[in-house]
Amino acid sequence: MKKWQDKEEFKKLFTEKAHILWEKDLRDMTLNEVYQTIAYMIRDLVSEDWIRTNEIYAEQKVKQVYYFSIEFLIGRLLESNLLGIDMDDICRQGLEDLGWDLDKVIPAERDPGLGNGGLGRLAACFIDSLAALQLPGHGNSIRYQYGLFNQRIVDNQQVELPDNWLVNGYPWEVKKVDKAVYVRFGGNAYMRPDEDGSLECVHEKYSSVRAVPYDVPIIGYHNNTVNTLRLWRAEYSREQLYQELSLGDRRRAFRYKDSVQQISRFLYPDDSNEDGRRLRLMQEYFFVSAGLQSIVRHYKKKYHESIYKFDRYVAIHINDTHPALVIPELMRILMDEEGVSWDAAWNITVRTVAYTNHTILPEAMEKWSIPMFKELLPRIYLIVEEINNRWLKEVRSLYPGDESRARDVAVLWDGQVHMAHLAVLGSHSVNGVAEIHSQILKDSTLHQFYTCFPHRFSNKTNGISHRRWLIEANPQLASLIDEAIGDGWRRTPSKLQDLMPFADDPSFQEQLTRVKKERKDILARYIRDRYDTDVRTDSIFDIQIKRIHLYKRQTLNILHILHLYYLLKDNPKLKITPRTFLFGGKAAAGYGEAKETIRLINVVAHMVNSDRRISKQMKVLFLENYNVSLGQLLFPAADVSEQISTAGKEASGTGNMKFMMNGAITLGTLDGANVEIHRKVGDENCVIFGLRADEVMNYYIHGGYSSWQMYSGDADIRRLMDALVDGSISGEHFGMLYSSFLDKNDEYFVLKDFKSYCQAQQEIAKRYGNHPQWCHSSVVNIAQSGYFSSDRTIQQYADDIWRIKPVKH
Ligand code: NBY
């Protein structure tokens, strides 16, 4: 790896680069220009390694994995890349001499909003770990021109603004025009006999879309590996446009041009009820087909191996079902373009593809209407139909007369394509993202598939990049850990365990308290600057940051806050442990209850904060536009991590791990990875409450829960519910939430778990009052968090699913 020798060399190179890029005096440069200049300098340093990494993979003909995900929520790259190549100090010093502060330059980079939430962020942590472990693995996705909307709060309500993140240019990407491929949509497809009588497919009258890759280097941590995140952009094909024009139909030609440019224009929000999903299906096929074509092309050109050995050299992972069209698309390429038979193609495909499921919520399971699917992807539909026919024939011969079983496993049923069923059928591996979630998949969601293919199922508990979420986000804590146990944990996060002996060390506890205070101060300053509000840093920082969803129960949190407010109102002498409640998260634009939850939080926040007496004991804030960068500010400052989803609903959660790694105490249900966090730290070091998943399940199956009964039997709950609709909360009404709790019988057991949650909050206050005990818990959480590094997760995927090995160089 090339390096800057010292700050003098940095300054010289910076000056040269800046002049070429901006043609102006250094003193006139904007922070954005400074950031971009450093980004291009980093690219200069790594470019040889980037080329070399790919050469070595090809020369040694190693097996490579391609992680297909419709989202990669990578966050800012300047700081993580500087840390990765170990050039942060020299850069900081050089900049200082030139009159800039690196900490002011870093925020000039915009967060690429190429994801909604956990699923997209997981993909980003995974490619970070692949490079850190020197594993040959790359990302494949879409280069959305607009990311997920920017969120503003106006009059207590969420307003969505477009996120035009590319406006000032993106220095990390490299456009590779020579690697463009074409993706076909529409037209007619049918089978006809060829010369020797076997069937061949004809696909005609389709329209072609040009897919152009933009590559982003994924830089390994203190090693020479540079992998690739390949993002595809849709462009119209000139030939296609001229062809349409030559047919004399200008309107049609322009419609073509327009619709093509739409494909990579917007990231879809996490909103299962939206219409106009045709474009989403086009996005899915677009990046799947483009990615696969470029993989097959590269395999043939560089590996010189038979196409029948494809699965020995290539693993393809699909992150949820959005890329599940990989299965029929690989079949198409193998059969139509490589002349492979159906049976051989199916074997290769299944051996190549592996699938991760991220949800069991029935409304979030992807399905497509057959007529739309057929019209848009006629060739792919023929293949899916054949997959389904062969599969159902097998199922019906095994279980004659059992149509309910056929329905449970069909790919095509009731006029719809069931993507999860396609994904399980076409993969050799299916995994959930936390132990409890993987168990639920086997026991219920995919039970019939589990009985057919038990060996395919496994668990891979999620993880997070400890580089971004500890080393980068919390350098103060990172150096404290170095002082105590050395810096070996930075490469080997399981070594965080070595902190265990320090849990009751008074001097370590004192240092940790100082670090936490410093991080709370930093956050308090941000809140002061942005919201003109003071928060007490001696209060408990209790934080819930994640997408707003009914099942995640931000409502439970805010109802408890309202309850505390009433207690303080009713009893002016009451003293509680001072608290700062912080919320952050976006609601899908079309999700009414989620948007109403945001409004409720903001209205309650104003009511609480503007009460002079009560706001001395508690403050509530909704922080706008929660994203990766804001997360890097929030996780380090947290005392309490709110992980309060209805048990059985949150597949894993990953924010829970980010809080834990930064020393916060989990206040949570036994859901997702909370179960494993609880097992690692024990009852003494986290606070668990509420129904268990099996209890929730029992209520669903056998009934027996009535939220109206809770309402009539409990005065506190009655008061809270009434307040939602009687105007007593600042004259505002929350009918949709009231309805979801009472008329719709509280699908997510908010009222049922309310009492238990209040007790858990009291337990938190009690433990916080015992400072040495609290510090002890904080240390144990940090020490046990090494397991939740995505390095561990990726090692398991590499060993058990992909069968790939590190490549040292
Ligand atoms: O994936 C999340 C799970 O809810 C969380 O428990 C888990 O930790 C995380 C990583 O495994 N799922 C998630 O983030 N899903 C989405 O973002 C998403 C995006 C788009 C759509 C559905 C879900 N969609 O239908 O368009």
Residues whose N, C-alpha, C, O or C-beta is under 5 A from the ligand:
A	BS01	NBY	N116 G117 G118 L119 L122 P269 D270 D271 S272 H358 A364 V433 E650 A651 S652 G653 T654
